[in-house]
Each structure stands twice: as structure tokens, then as C-alpha cells.
Amino acid sequence: MRSLILCGLMFSLAVQADSRTEESPFAIKTMVENLGVVWAMEAIDQETFIFTVRSGKAGLLDLNTGKVSWLSGVPEVHAQSQGGLLDVAVPPDYVPGDWIYFTYSKPGLLQAKTTLARARLESYSLTDWQDLLVSDSASLRNIHFGSRIAFDGKGHLFFSIGDRGMRSPAQDLSNHMGSILRLRMDGSTPEDNPFVTRRGALNEIWSYGHRNPQGLYYDRNSDRLWEIEHGPRGGDEINLIEKGRNYGWPEVSQGKEYFADIDVGVKYKAGMQEPLKVYIPSIAPSDLIVYSGLEFPQWNGDLLTGALKLRHLNHIVLDSHGSPLHENRYLQELNQRIRSLALDGSGRIYIGTDSGTIYRLTNNKRENK
């Protein structure tokens, strides 16, 4: 028993990798303000981003001028509390006229469901909108919708769904709450998904036992699927997502209940996947990307994530095996809830905030040359 306690303590210390507040390496440019909650954004070409606003709007941002062009064709969304128009994702082989993918909270009778959809961009309109999967995640609570999309470049997409504030359904494979799903690009289910042959399980599920995963990124260089999720009071997690794994929530958590200093479940349990990194106290993580580009070449392969509660940008340095070594925290001076992250073709970093601002971050050493 003593050895188990010691092992647990060592793990707890290890996953809370060293965090440092560093001098900013960035030159910061405000691209646009007063948009609303900028939930997601992504490049569609070298000069243009497509972005979503949680209230139910989608737009194009000209990276040269900062001009915003609003798009028609967005369906009605359940824009209550944490719900609304959520992720937008552009496939890696995208050419004009191809499908662009979205997640949103679809209205229902007193209940909304996290939904995966796709549409085509024609001029300033989203056309041919298709709901690919209306998830089995209905809840009267307007929280924990997830939801991010990631592509593996091999004909599949992943997208995340939160536990909708219901907790225990995240351990139940007969619904989609608290899970990451894997689908073909047309929304159909691959035959090699882990629970296709399990009676009572939903075929789309790739992993489960998640609380509210708002960051998801497939690194095609390493074939790793990275995820970051909100814990309760403490216990935010960074995970490597593997086929068929159970990530523990709510039976396992490093966090506390909101109403008292009481553990949520146990800290470790056989058969449940342990996180690579835990945040205690919570930072309230949002989007997650793996950096690649020429603007910050020394960061290639490292993780970037935003923090909503502690209002900073995290740069998580990884070793050659993908384990966190240490973390640098930037941009506290902005005092912004960082909601979304994106890169342009040069590796410049863009952050979207809950106050409706999009910033561009460039290397201040390059700027000063």
C-alpha cells in the first residue's frame, strides 16, 4: 500500500509539469474587435480565415486588411449559455468548393444536441448544409457541449462531445455524452471503430470517459490525437487519445467538487487511462493545436492551448516521446479569455477571445530585424 501511495504521489507531481511565466516573444497586432465569442477559426487559403461566433454567426477574415465578411446559410443554433455555433474545421486537402465542417448545438424540444455538420462555401454563403450526425447527447443543461473536430488525413474525422453536465453517462457507451467519435468524411461509421461489435454500444465512439473536451488536434507528423478537457475544480487534463480507451470521468478525476473540498471519484483506477498532464488549479482550457511553421521554428511539434479562467496562452514543450517537459505562459497582460487558436501558412499564431477580438502574434525578434 505504501508503494502505491508513493507511486500515486510521484504521478501527481509529474503530471503537473513545471509552468513558467515568460517574457513574451510576441509582437501583437489586433486584427478585428467586437465580434462576439470567437469559438473557432481556420485558414481556407493564404489570405483568409473562416471563423465562428458562438451566437450563431460565421464569417471570413481577410488577413491582409482585417476586413470581415459575414456569411449567410448558418442554420438556427441553440445559443444558450455554452451552446451555439461551435467549431469550424477545414480538411487538410481542401480546395475551393469542398466541404467545410462545423459543430453546433442543435435546438430541440427543451434540449439541445451537439451536432456535426458540413457545408460548402460559395462566395459569401454556406450552401448545401448537411447534418452528418445529431449526437445522442440531449440534456436540459446548457453546458459541456464540447466540441472540436480533427482530421487524420486518411479519410476520417474525430469530434468531441462533453458530458452535458450529466457526469455518469460518460461511462455509458449507449449514448454519446463524454466521448470522442470517429467517422468517415461523409459521416458514416468505419468498420474498424472499437465498439462496432459490442452489443448496446454506439458504433461512432472512439474513446469515452471525458468531461468537456474543447481542444482536439490530430498531429499527422506523429499520428497522435491530442485532447485537452475541462476538469471540475482543478483536474483539467491533456490526453493522448487511443482507440477504445476509457479516460475515467467521472469515476476518476484529479479535481474537486464545486460545493466542497471533496474529491470527485478516485484519482487512479485500473483499466482507466491516466492523463499526460493535469492542471491544479484549473486553467479552464479551450482550443489546442500542435505548432508547425517558420515564425517560431523552435516550437515545431510543441502544444499551444488557451486558458479561459487564468487568461493566458500556454506553450507546452514536449520531449521526443510526446511527454510534457515544461510549460511557458504568455499574454496575461491582455487579460483575455483565449477561446480559439489558429495558424496561417507562415506559422503566425492567431488567437480569438470571448470578448470578440482576434489577435495576430508574430516573432518580435524577427519583427525587430
N, C-alpha and C positions, 0 to 999 in steps of 0.2 A: 504493500500500500504506500509506503514511504517513497519508493521509487516512482510509482505512478504520480504521486503529488509533485515530486521534483520534476518529472518529465513534463507535466502539465504547466508548471511554473515556467520552465525553460521555453516551452512553446509560446506561452502568453507573452513573454518578453521578446521572443524572436519575431512574432508577427507584428508587434508594434515597432516596426523598423524606425531607425533614427530619423527624425524630422528636423529640418533646419530652416530658419527664416533667412533667406539670402538676399544680397543686393540684387536689384532687378537687372537682368541682362537686356531688357526690352526698351525699344523706342515705341511709344504707344500713339496710335492715331485713332481718333473717333471717326468711324465710317458713317454712322447714322444713329439717331436717337428717337425715343418716344414711339417705339414700335409696339409695345406690349411685351409679354413674356416670350422671349425668343427661344423656343423649345428645341429647335434643331436647325441646322444649315449644312449645306454641302455644295461643292463645286459641280456645275454642269459643263463648264468649259473654262478656259484660262482666265476669262474676264468676268464670269458671272456665277453668283451663288443663288441657289434656291433655298428659301428658309420658311419655317412655320412659326406662327404666333398662336399661343395656346387658346386664345379666344375664338379661333376658327378662321384665321386668315393665312394665306400663303402668298409669298412674293418673290421677286427677283431683285438681287442687289448687284448693281454694276460696280465692280471692284476698282474701276478707274475713276469714276465720278462720284460714287456714293449714292447715285440715284436709285430709288425704289420704285418698282412697277408691281402693282398688286395683280393677282391672278383671279380670274373667275373660275367657277366649276368646283369649288370646295363644297362638299355636302354639309348638311346640318350636323353639328357635333354637340356632345354633352359638355358644355363649357362651364362646369360647376366645380369649385374647389380645385383639386388636382387634375380634373378631367379636361378634355378639349382636343384640339388638333395637336398631335404629339410629334412623332419622328417623321423625317423625310430622309430617304436614302437613295443614292444614285448608284446603280450597279457599276462594277469596275470597267466593263466593256461598253459603257453607254455611248451611243451616238444619237444625235437629234432624231426625235420621233420614237425612240424606245420607251419602255415603261420606266416610270419613276415610282418608288414605293413609299407608302405612308402608314403610320399607325394613328388611330384616333379612338376616342371613347364614343361609341355609337349609342345614340339615345334609345331607350326602351321604356316600357311601362314602369315608371318609378325606378328603373335600374338601367345602368349603362354597362356596356361590354367593350373591352379592349378589342380592336378590330384591325386586321391587316388589309390594306387596300393598295391598288396601283392605278395610275392614270398616265396619259401621255400629255406632254407639254406642246401646245401648238400656239405660237405667238404668245399671247398673254392669257391663255386659257388652259385649264386642265380638262382634258376630254377623255371619253371612254372610261370613266371611273368605274372600277370593279372592286367590290369587297371580296377578297380572296378567302378570308377566314374570320367569321364573327365568333370570337372565342367563348367558351363556356366559363364565363367569369362574372356573371351578373351579381351585383351586390347593391344594397341600399346605401352603402357608404361610398362617398365620392373621393376615395383615396386609393393609392397604391395600384395605379393602372399599369405601371412600368413606364415607358415601353420603348425599347430601341431595336433597330434592325441591323443585321450584319450579314455580309455575303462572303461565301468561301471561295468564290471564283471558279467553282466546279459544278455550277448548276443548282446550288442550294442557297437558301437564306435561313437565318435564325432570327427569331424575335422574342422579346422577353415580356412577361406578364407578371404583375405584382400579385400579392395575396389578397388584394382588395380590402385589407383591414380585417380579414376573417381568420387569419392565422392557420387553424388546423387543416383547411382544405389544401394547403401547400404540401401536405403529406399524402394526399389522396389523388391517385392517378386517374380517377374517373372524371376530373374536371381540369381546367387549365390554370387555375389560380396558383401563383407562386412557381411558375415553370418557365423554361426556355423551350421554344418549339423549333423544329427543323422541318422545312418544306422545300419542295421544288419551286422554281421561279413562277410557275403557274398556279401555285397554291396547293398542289396535290402532295400526297404523303409518300416519301421514299420508302421502299420496301425494307431497307436496312436500318430504319429507325429502331431504337432499342426495345420499345414496348408493343410493337406491331402484333406479336403473337400472344401477348398477355391478356387473358380474359378480363374484361372490365376496364382496361386502361385505354386512354385516348392515344391514338397512333402518332399524333403530331409531337408528343412530348419527347424532348431530348435529355433534359435534366429537370430536377424538381427540388423542393425544399428551399425556395428562395422567398425573401420578404418583399422587397421592392427594387428590382434591378433597373436602374435608369442609365446604366452605361454598359455597352456591349460592343466589342470590336474583334473582328477576325483578322489576325495578322497572317497574311498569305506568305510572308517570308519564312515564318517558323511553323505555320499550320497550327497556331494556337488561338483558341477562342477565349478572350479575356472578358471578364464581367466585374462590375462593381455594383454594390447594392446597399441600400439604407438598412442599418440595424435599428433597434428601438432607441433607447437612451444609452448611447455607446454601442459598439459592436458592428459598425459599418465594415463591410468585407470587400476585399479584392480576391477573386477566384479565377482559376483556370477551369474552364468548363469542359468536362469529359462526358462521353456518351453514357447515358443511363445512370449517372451518379445522383446520389441524394445529398444535398448540401445542408440539410439539417433543420431548417426553420420549420416550425417554432420549437421543436424538441431540443435543438442545440443552438445556443447563441452566446456571444460574449457580452451582450447588453443587459440592461436593467429595465424593469417595469417603469412606466411613467409615473405611477401613483405612489411608489415606494422604492426603497433601496433593496429590491428583491431581484434575484437572477431570473431571467426568462429561460426556463428549461435548464439543461445542464451545459457545461462548457465543452464536453467531448463525449462522443458515443461511438461505439464500434459500428462500422458499416456506413458512417456518415462522413462526408468529405470535409477536411479541415481547410480553412481559408489560407491563402498565402500571406495576407496582411489584414490586420484588424485595427480599426481606429477607436481608441478610447482616450479621451472623449470623442463623441461623434463629430464628424465634419459636415455631415449631410451631403454625400457625393452626388454628382449629377452625371454629365457625359464623360466618356472615356475614349481616348484614341491612343494608338501607337504612333510615335512620331517618326516621320521619314521626310527628308528634304535637305536642301543645301543651306537654308538660312541658319540652322543650328545643327551642323553636321555631327557634332559630338554627342548629340542627343538621339541619334538614329537608333531605333529599337527600344527606346525607353517609353514609359507610360506618361500621359498627361491626363489629368482629371480636374474638374472644377469642384469647388466646395460652396454649398449654398448657405450653411449656417456660419461657418468660420470665414467665408468670403475671401477665398484665395484660389490661386492656380497651383496645383500640385504637379511637380516633376518627379517621377519615381524612377530612380536609377536601378536597372536590373543587371544581374550578373549574366554570364554566358548560358546559364541553365534556366533563366527566366525568373529567378528569385529576387525579391526586392533587397537592395543593399542599403539605400538611404533615400530620403525624400527632401526636396527643396520646395519651399513655399514662397510664392511670389504674389504681387499685386494686392496685398492687403490695403495699400493706400487708396485703391479705387473704392473700397467699401461697397462692393457689388456682389450680389448673389450670382455666381457664374453658373449658367444653366447649360450652355452648349459650346462645343468646340469644333473647329474645322481647320483644314489646311488648304492652301492653294497650291498650284503646281510648282511653286518655288520653295515651298516649305514654310511660308509665312503663316503664323498662327492667328486665327480669328476666334474671339470669344463673344458669345451672346449672353445677355444678362436678363434677370427678371424685371429690371427697370426699363427694358426696351432699347438698350444700347448694344451696338456691335462695334467692337474694337479690333484693330489690326495690330499685331505685335511683330516687330522686326528686330533684328540683332543690332543693338546700339553700338557695338564695336564696328560693324560693317557700315552703319549709318555715319559714323564719325570719320571714316577713311576719306 
